């Protein structure tokens, strides 16, 4: 990656451009984006869901949907759903398949 592209990537990362978007634009892996940012002294960041999506995720999960189902419906990661549920005061159910009638 050229020095100018690297500088542009760092500036955009610092401005909050999503890692996935930067990876696509600069044709590198998401991990590479994070590593370049780390080497530049930028703090790692966790993506924040908008409040409305966070609330939806928490409600769907609390309503009985699995993390993966909520994630697929909202187009976010399982971890984002987990974080949303906890942030909204919920708890995470034990993993594994549920027994019918239990």
Secondary structure, 3 states (H helix, E strand, C coil): CCHHHHHHHHHHHHCCCCHHHHHHHHCCCHHHHHHHHHHCCCCCCCCCCCHHHHHHHHHHHHCCCCHHHHHHHHCCCHHHHHHHHHHCCCCCCCCCCCCCCC
